[in-house]
Amino acid sequence: MNAGSMKMYFCTLIAGLLLACTTLAWTQTDKEGGVEFVADVSGVGTGAAAFLEIGVGARAMAMGGAYTSIANDATALYWNPAGIAWMNGVQCELAHNEWLIDTYHDFAGVVIPVPSLRSTFGVSYSSLDYGDEPVRTVDRPEGTGEMFSGRDISVALSYAIAFTDRFSFGVSGKYVAQRIWSETGSAMAVDVGIFYNTVVKGLRLGAAVNNFGNKIEMRGRHIRTIVDPDESVENYDRVPVNYKTGEYSLPLLFRVGISYERTLGSLGKILAAMDVCHPSFATESICLGMEYGFANMFYLRGGFENLFERDHINGLTCGGGIDLYRRGRMGIRIDYCWADWGVLENAQRFSLGLVF
């Protein structure tokens, strides 16, 4: 190796070391100041009531969650409250699913149209139950013999009105609460949505803002304790105090969706949908979904959730359903969804819809 090559080699090596050290300095914690310099983060897991981000309805989730511009059943109470304005009869949606890591997610919604007012009212309930777990302490890591549980719930009242034969507006007011052992926290939130059935047959647009509300702070008897504020003073040594917990925002989510439905004659019909999602605690993503229906009774669905979201582990979805509804009679819808969750394996959903 000649002198010129050696010089170039060492210059390249030094430049590489400098770049590596600079990168390391910006991605490590300052030991003296305790300051984290990492700025390029998504915010996943930094908010409260993350269960509000769990989509409801096996049909919607089988289509990858691309449902903002479809929302034509009782699950619209979650996706886009403006969608309930177009329902002709009373509808009910029920779902009880085994969610990830031995938790259970439930949803129930009822929609009641009032044609004389061009309006529709609805009420919905959703929850995530974490089950029972043993109480463990440092001194008793195997358990104290006590059990604790946790549950998150949301109760919402919704209203939608059709201003024209193509445009509707909907709003939901909801109460959100979280509980773990004796600690609880709650907040109030609002969902707002719009729905537009365009002049192009089968082409629909929708948009919704979900979970706009105040922050949640956990409080309860197990964050109370007794302290001795000053050991040098003997007049008081057992002062009751409450630990101050942080306040965390709800997962605000903005969705814009478009869908197109086309009849294929005797071959059935096909529905394609896309949602663009802008969440507050994750990067932007796109949800895609398709549905094929035959004889207005049998349906096959597929989709992809959170496309382009950084660090996402879920994605591919698929499922199907049977619709046993005829106008003027009580109907039943049964839907199923399978979703890939990577290292968490998969999630399966079943839902039952009733039309009166």
Steps between C-alpha positions, in 0.01 A plus 500: 500500500656833394508819709202654321284195562604486867409865546159450339441188714572680830295807400202277423544311827516820706195645325305181573599504867399864534161430342444200730595699811274789400206265445565325831517830687161606372333168575632441850399656828709778648614337827549831681183675392280196443380650170390270219591647162297257288241715323382278216237304694140413415341528845354149506405403855526852641127575523208385711209271409677327212205260476314777312723418203375141478265483202156346547295274276629190324388633162687829537817337628498230231521792257810631675312768691426696181147577613462877544319544167293178532369507861152368411434287808500554876881494515484845339455621858874432533631573149295796381182612682378676183444159339206409724288774336429269201363201690138409434430285805613428852834323501708334769859376491655269759856373526694307764854415398807347659756772436879487529680346801193356674296820501140542386354775284125562489276732301126561494317764299138586426377741232146643488396709195237774519397552133270796575802696626743364238702404806636193673595438863740241633663368813810285524720330756850359463742353751834324535525257792849401617383214723621416851865501602674422834629786711879474525741702713877518538479300820246251361578455129290184480188688607331628813185296453309803374380548142456816298333574170489775241241623254456790257153609389340752269131597488377726219181674391483587129286716274504535121295704256470485122507859376436390141448170323880477461661671799480416870663616822543306824635557849560278804560598857665234712623421846832317522626331817797286596545286812783287631463360853368794706637773269260665258501784252241644261452751221235639266550493124326581172493331159396701194441364150368590156379277217447585133340280235636648176317541169709212364299188572668287765767758590490617864718723714531520876707673768508477877688636801495265800580539869531878526490555876679575823782306665482207743671492839493185715403533866421251777571371846804294403695809401454642850770442759645623831832686511725670753581834336771591750663235717660766720157617617316264733168685520376351175628184336194348330373743237247363246589591142377422148746429221449734207449305178538638151221613270482334159306589188250280322604354162374765260441357152410669172378283211406578140352222290377424151312194374354379174237231454418342165236245407615212281155383398432136578859464622429714807671826596838622611593773747844664531598748771797700621555704817783744565567518874678769699527391868648708781721223641621326185614581150259544211372189328261371235238229543377305197208263469286309251174308522335264256133424550290235329119490499497772770564221747855361486807720537878460476729775625866589512715797585817646643514712814754771587685495169812725515470547878845484653571202726154348452468127563146442374395511138323232299130439577236274349160357580145448386139524597142390449217752474156351560304823457200575285327837493195507722619211717737457789848417377821355640860564397785273608855614423848364563846657475854364526788748539873440495683651799854384435681406823164510680374236256143589398170642617161359409171685522138396482207740492124469480274760346123524538273705271138566596 
